[in-house]
Amino acid sequence: MTDHDAEGSGAVIVTVVLGLAAAALLGLGWVAQQHVAYTEPLGEMLHVRLLFDLARKPIWLAGIAAMVGGQVLGALALRGADVARVEPLLATNLIFALASAALIYQERLGATEWLGAVLVSGGVAAFLLTGRPHGGGMPASDTMLWVAVLIVAGVAAGMVAVALRMPLQVKAMLLAGAAGTLYGLQDALTRGSLLTLARGPAALFTSWQPYLLPVIAATGILLNQSAFDAAPLRISLPATTATEPIIGIVLGVAIFGEQLHVDPPALAGAVGGLVALVAGIVILGRSPFLAKSEQGQSAPPARR
């Protein structure tokens, strides 16, 4: 093995370690947030006071800190490798989250739960690996970006509207999906802001994207915590894990002109990944669990 090959292998190992460590921190962050949010009364779902109540809980803040740490490690991994190599590693955060929850609550997850988690994480990873988005740049006009914002916000609002009329289990999945949809939009707006910053700080401060980002992020967090308030992690997290990267890729192609591999093997892998993640969400959604009652009474923590 040449020195160049050894250096390349070392870089791959560092990328894998950083990516998995980031996924582990993200998973722990989800568990800590859901642990606290699930104890809140159902009457606080979709109300801003839910976030204010959660912000006073040290464990929830520790969960946020863990997720920030995970995002930092993910960014470091992206410095040494492209998105198509790092994002599939980050997609395993669902597996880390369920494993952590099982240890914390001393709950034995069955083969069905593990199968669902592997299908969701593996489906997202397969979609990212086969599509391999690349290239792209700032759109010539803000019109496409505004249209995308309105469409994605409308989709998320529609999911919330449907969720309001559904039982808790479906409600949690729809709210989680709406949160993931807004997170995907947040990723696109973040990229747009970074591309604008390349033109100089003045260009960034005079654009509208940085000012919309906090609104999208806060709304996504509220939807996410409301989903956590409604149902256990295995029900309330997978839809977020699945929708964020997919929406992000779709917006990257539609707005920034990113390109995907579209040869037959890539298309087959992408379709297979989508089928796998949908099947995983359905499997986890059908898993037996003890949820809150519609009156807002919590189940015992050990059975979460």
N, C-alpha and C positions, 0 to 999 in steps of 0.2 A: 504493500500500500504506500503510495507517495504521500509527501507532506500535504499536498493539495487535497488528496482524498481524505486524509485524516482530519484536516481542518474542516472539510465539508461535512464529514460524519459528526464531528464535534458540534458544529452549528445546528445540525438536525436534532441532536440530542438535547441541546439547550432549548431549542424551540419547543420540542415535545414536553420537556420538563416544565417550562414556563407556561405552556398552554394548559397542561393538566393541573398545574398548581392554581392557575387562574380559574379554571372550571371548578376546582374544589372550593376555593374561596367564594365563588358565586353561589355554589350549592349551599354552603354553610350560611351565606347571607340570606338566601331564600328561606331556609329553615327557621332562622332566628326571627325574621319578619313575620312568617306565618304563625309561629308559636305565639307571638304576642297578638297579632291581628285576630286570631281565631277566638280569643277570649273576649273580644269586644262585642257588645250587643248588636244584633242584626239591624236594629233601627239606625245605626250609624253608617250602614253601607251607602256609598255614593254621596256622603255628606263630608264637607271639608273638615268638620270637627273630628272626624275619624283620624285624619292625619295629625291634627293638633294633639289628640289624645295619645297617639302612638309615639309622637316625638318626645313625649315625657317619659317614655319607658326605656331604661338603659339597654335592655336586651335588643329592642328594635333598633336603637341607634347603633349598637354593635353590629347588627346585621347589615345596616347601611354601610358601615365602615368596612366590613368584610367584602361587600360588593364593590366598593370603590377600590379596595386592594386588588380584587380580581380583575377589574378593568385596567388598572395600572399594569399588572403582570401581562394581561392580554396585549396591551399596547407595546410592551417590551418585546413580546414574542413577535408581533407584527413588524418590528424593526428589522428582524433577522429573517423573515419569511413572508411570502405573499398571503393574502387573505384566504385563498383556497386551501392553504395548508394549516392555517391557524384556526379558522372558524369551526372546522369539524371537531377539533379538540375542545373548543369552548362549548360545543353543543352537548358534551357529556356532562354538563353541570346538573342536568336532571337526575342522572344516575347517582352523582355525588350527593345531591339533595335527598333523594329517597334513602340512600344508605345511611346518611347522617341522621335523618329522622328516625329510621328504624333503631339505630343505636341509642339515641337520646330517649326515645319513648319506650325502649325495650320491647319493640313490636316486631314480630316475625313477619316479613313480607313473603308472600307465596310466589310460586313460579309465574302466576298470572301477572302480578305487579312487575316483576323483573322483566318479563317478556315485553310488557307494555312500555317500560322505560327504555329498554334496548331498542325497540322498534322506533320510538319517537326520536331518541338521540341518533340512532343509526340512520334513520330516514333523513333527518336534517343533514347529517354528515355526508350521506350519499348524494343528496341534492347539491350540496356545495362543492363536493369533489368533482362531480361530473360536469356541472355547469361551468365552474372555474371562471367567474366573472373577471374581466380585466379591461384595462384601458378606460376611456371616457374622460370627460372634462366638463367644465362649467357650460351650461346651456347658453345659447346666444341671447335668449330672452327669459325673463322671469315668468312669462305666461304659463309655461309648462309646469313650473314649480308650484305656482298658485293653484293651477288645476289639480295637480297631484294632491296638494294639501286639502283642498275641498273634497275630493273624491275619497281619500283615505279617512278624513274626519267624518264624512258621511257614512262610510262603511262602519266605523267604530260606533257612531251614534246609533246606527240601525241595530247593531248587535246588542247594545245596551237596552234599546227600546224593547227588543224581543226578550232579553233576559228578565226584564221586570215582570213579565207575565209567566215565567217559568218556575218550576220547583227549584229548590236550592242547588241540587247537583248540577242541573243544566245551567242554572243562573251563574254558578261559579265558573263553569267552563266558558260560557259566552263572555263574561266579564274579563276573564284571563285572556281570551282571544282578542278582545277589543284593546286590552292593555298592550299585548304584543304587536298589534297593528299600529298603535301610536308609537311604540318603541321603534318599530321599523321606520316610520316617518321621522322620528327623532334622529335616527342614524343618518338618513338622507339629508336632513337639514344640517346636521353636524358636518357632513362632508361638504355640503354647499358652503357653509361658513368657512371651513378651512381653505377651500379653493378661492373664496373671496379674499381671505386674509393674505393669500399669496400676492394679491395686487397691492397690499399695503394696509396698515391699520385703519386709515381713513375710509377705505372702501368697505371695510367690515362694519365700522360704526355707522355708516350711512346706508347700509343694507337692512332689510327687514328681518332676515332670517335669525340673527342672534336674539332678537327681541321676542320672536315667536317660540323659540326653543324652550324657554322655561315654562311657558304655558302648556306646550305639548307634553313636556316631561312631567310636570305636576299632575296633569290629567291622567297620564299613563300610570303614575304611581298610585293615584286615588283608585283607579279601576283595579289595579293589581291587588292593593290591600283590601279592597272590597271583596274580591274573589277569595282572598285568604280568609277573610272574615266569615265567608259562607261555607267553606268546605275544606277538608284536609288537603295536604300538599299534593297527594297523588291525583287529586281531582282538579285542584285550582292552579297548578303550575304548568302541566304539559302543553296546554294551548298557547301560553305565552312563549315557551321555549320554541315551539314550532313556527309560530306566525312571525316573530320578529325578523329572523334572517330571511324568510321568504319575501316578506313585504320589502325589506331592505334591498334585496336583489332586484325585485320587480321595479322598484323606483330607480335603482341605479341604472337599469337598462333604459327605462322610459324617459328619465330626466337627463342623466349624465352621459348617455350614449355608451354605457358599458356593453361589452360584447360577451356572449356566452358561447360555449362550444355546442354546436347543433348537429354534429355527426350522429349517425344512428346509435352507436354505443352510449354517447353522452345523453341522448334523449331517453334511451331505455333506462339508464341509471337515474336520471332525474325523475322520470315517471315512477320508477320503482321506489325511489326515496319518498316521494309524495304519498304513494299508497301505503308504505310502511308507517310513516308518521301518523297518517289518519287512522290506520288500524290500531296503532299504539294508543292514541288518545281515546278511541272507542273502548279498547280493552281496559284501560285505567279508569275510564268513566263508569264502566260496568262493575268495577271491583267493589265488593261489599265494604261498607264503612259506616261508622256511626257519626252522623252529622248533627248539626244543630236542629232544633225544632223551628218551625216558622215563627214561634213566639220569642225566639232569640235565646233559648236556654242552651248552654254549651254541653257537649258530651264530655265525659271525663278525659283529661289530657292523655292518659295512657292509651286510649283507644283511638287517637287521632289518625 
